[in-house]
Amino acid sequence: MKIKLVLCNLFLCFILFNCNNIDSDLITFEDDFEYSVDEFSDIKVLRYDIPGWENLTLKEQKLVYYLTQAGLSGRDIMWDQNYRHNLDIRNALENVYRNYVGDKSSSEWLSFEVYLKRLWFSNGIHHHYSNAKIKPEFNSDFLSNLLTDTNTILSDEAVEVIFNDSDSKKVNISKGVDNVLLSAVNFYGPDVTSNDVYDFYSQVKSPNPLKPLSHGLNSRLVKEDGVLVEKVYKSGGLYGDAIDEIIKWLELAHGVSENKPQADALSLLSSYYKTGDLQTWDDYNVAWTSATEGNIDYINSFIEVYNDPLGYRGSYESIVQIKDFDMSAKMAVLSENAQWFEDNSPLIETHKKKNVVGVSYKTVNVAGEAGDASPSTPIGVNLPNANWIRASVGSKSVSLGNIINAYNNSGSSGRLKEFVNDDLEYELELKHGKQADKLHTALHEVIGHASGQLNPGVGETKETLKTYASTMEEGRADLVGLYYLYSPKLQELGLVDDWKEMGTAAFDGYIRNGLMTQLIRLNLGDDVEESHMRNRQWVSAWAYERGLKDNVISKLSRDGKTYFEINDYEKLREIFGELLRETQRIKSEGDFAAAEALVEDYGVKVDQAIHSEVIERNMQFTGAPYSGFVNPVLVPEFNSENEIINIKVKHHSSFEDQMLYYSENFGFLESEK
């Protein structure tokens, strides 16, 4: 038995941990943690630490390690989902980066480096936020010479697409076009249309209509001999090589799970990856939602549907989390009072949930991310997404505490000073802004997404509201948060010391961002495309217009600069409540025409004069508008019998080191066209 154990441990060390591939240039931070890693183009790359890691047991550390390895094993899936040529382009450009021995001080080479970094950050050749194809600042001749000099092969089609205008948008949700045909995202065959998708899924029925399956979530829809066929993501199916690696690590995680509910959920997730069965996916989500005990949790699989213009297909994502004990204890009060928030909301009575079930809210510290969550990461998550599971079982809401902390420790106040209306607004933002953001995230996730219900007989939101489903849901959750941010209930619950000051700062910040400062992320002349940006604009613009008669929000001009001043915070809260009521009605009734009017009239088009002004005012600041992260590296240590005896937290010294390390150690897929 002992010989078998030693051989098994050697086997694990060789094929699973790949010990010799761990970067020798990893660094540790004893005292002052360095949050900033790199900055290029419109991107700032940060790093985050894992508070409390040393307080975990070795078994817990192993669980985190196995789960992070499972997450990274699916990294290539996200690249291929984003665009059919992404993997080929990435592999070719990385080969050039490693092997080129020419002049690395030339402007063309420096532009090449920036282009590659931008691709790494976006998991492909389309911008992670705007969805527009990233334009290189070097020409095709230079790239051709690089490919030749490094003996790198890249197809003519892939080279051409880097420079031409085809596949210009990863996700195109514009009105009046075929959103599937004009989206470059690799969820559909190149000849599949939006009508094809709607017609296909109109014929697909769930065994239990009260518990609809998430049809299309884990597959690519293509035409074979003119017939639509789903290519399912599973072991032995599409992305099978990467999925087999994910399964391997999940099964190791199952062996060190903290409790039976957690183990049962991990077992179901492995089964889902093996079969691709959507009923198993729902069974897993029920088990995962119910598994609330323990210090470790995770998100892993094909989950968020923002990258599908029609909202069916999930992008691969992984986040591994460690409970933040102090903050979770403070924030659990929201979960405990979820029914009060629902009962006292301004919704139509029939749209309120009579029993808000199982809302679980925690502040967590991230230990590792991959896929759609990395390098650009959310700061809060609420899952699962299925409405019937939320209603009958509940949901888990988490705030990513160490990610928020890293953001807060990497910025400056210069841009804030430029766009606030007056000194009081500035002081209140400095005093309460971070707390207001945390509370809005918490209210958005745990109360907002859990609130409200569909009318009997109304289909899933992705079916009724179609391309507007995501922005309507995010706006609805934002409005729930806004409505309660300016409320004495938060102080009564012990969450804030001065609800009115904090709420004032929260309202100021939301309107300032929704009507002005988020525009720094767009090129002049662009429409708003991203769902969250759209919702912040339509919420703010609708509220501004609604309050014109009573001068609730003033648009001011001083020295050629525009400012917005809130004159009546109580009235603005009423307006937010009115819009929340209407937004929930639209969702509950599946009113597509109203959703289209709201988003198109207020959320898409940009005031070009203000946009131009904002860009000009922002030029004085060097800080990039987008931030993302490299992940910590978990490094196992072994005893003489090759058993893990400790796992240390280290860090890559550069963004490029981590990206190349990931490609070398987690590159399990060839391009799937």
Number of C-alpha atoms within 10 A of each C-alpha: 6 8 8 9 13 15 14 14 17 15 14 15 18 12 9 15 16 12 14 9 10 15 16 8 11 17 14 14 11 6 6 6 12 15 17 19 16 17 18 14 14 14 18 19 22 23 26 24 22 19 16 12 17 13 9 14 11 15 17 20 22 23 23 27 23 25 31 27 25 28 28 26 28 28 26 25 30 24 29 24 28 28 23 21 24 25 25 20 23 20 19 18 23 19 18 21 18 10 14 16 11 11 10 12 8 10 12 17 20 15 15 23 18 17 21 21 20 23 22 21 25 22 28 26 31 26 18 23 16 20 22 18 23 20 16 17 15 16 12 14 9 13 17 15 11 22 18 13 14 17 14 16 16 17 11 9 9 14 16 12 16 20 16 11 11 12 18 20 20 25 27 25 23 16 12 6 11 16 20 26 19 21 24 26 26 25 29 24 20 18 11 18 16 17 11 16 18 13 11 13 13 10 7 11 11 13 10 8 10 11 15 19 21 18 15 20 23 27 23 18 22 20 15 10 7 9 7 15 15 15 17 20 24 22 22 15 16 18 23 19 18 24 25 21 20 25 22 16 22 24 19 17 26 21 15 18 22 18 12 12 18 23 21 16 22 24 17 19 26 24 18 23 23 18 17 21 16 18 17 18 23 21 15 21 22 19 20 25 23 18 18 17 12 14 14 22 21 19 19 21 21 20 20 20 18 20 25 26 27 24 21 23 25 23 23 24 23 27 26 25 24 26 21 20 14 11 14 17 12 14 19 16 15 23 23 13 14 22 20 13 19 23 16 10 19 20 22 13 13 13 19 21 17 13 12 25 18 20 26 21 27 28 26 28 27 25 26 27 29 26 27 27 20 24 24 22 17 15 17 21 20 22 24 22 15 16 20 17 20 24 19 14 18 21 30 23 28 24 28 25 23 21 24 18 15 20 19 11 12 16 12 11 10 12 17 16 15 17 21 20 21 13 10 11 19 20 14 18 24 14 14 19 20 17 17 24 18 18 24 23 23 26 28 27 28 29 28 26 25 27 26 26 20 22 14 9 11 14 18 19 24 17 18 20 26 20 25 25 25 24 24 27 21 20 27 26 26 26 29 28 24 26 24 24 25 22 16 14 15 21 13 11 13 13 16 19 11 13 22 17 16 26 27 22 27 26 21 22 21 19 22 21 18 20 22 23 21 16 25 22 16 17 13 15 12 14 17 22 21 20 25 20 22 26 29 23 28 25 27 23 18 18 22 22 13 18 18 12 9 11 16 20 22 16 13 12 11 8 5 8 13 17 19 20 18 20 13 15 17 13 16 22 21 14 21 25 20 17 23 25 21 18 22 26 21 20 28 23 19 24 16 19 11 16 23 19 11 19 21 17 13 21 27 21 17 19 12 13 10 17 22 16 16 21 18 11 15 19 11 11 12 10 20 16 17 16 18 22 25 27 23 23 21 22 17 19 13 13 9 7 12 17 17 16 12 17 19 14 18 17 21 22 17 17 22 18 14 19 17 18 16 15 16 11 14 19 20 19 19 15 17 16 12
